[in-house]
Amino acid sequence: QVQLVESGGGLVQAGGSLRLSCAGSGRALRFYGMGWFRQAPGKEREFVAAISWNGGSTDYSDSVKGRFTISRDNAKNTMFLQMNSLKPEDTAVYYCTASRTSLGSTSRFTDNYATWGQGTQVTVSS
């Protein structure tokens, strides 16, 4: 059973940057698509970005496209989310997740993901 642990969240001013990391243990993640979702208080969990098992395909929500970059290092069993030009509306708990099936592409749907981290808080002040 794989376990995912996010890190890198924190408090940043609008316009600033943060880099989130998601480290996997217990199973190699290199064969699985992965993604980032976020959930703000009182709102549903929403898709942020996804990356295919080999990093060849990526997908972003319209709200973060051009500001966020998802990447992975399969040798280190780790995924990243570089967040630039942060806005107050990016404030949320960010979750990393791994897909249910191997060798998959990207997905925006939570049902396609089986394993979730505990989340890391990102707060952007105005």
Order of alpha helices (4+ residues) and beta strands (2+ residues): beta-beta-beta-beta-beta-beta-beta-beta-beta-beta-beta
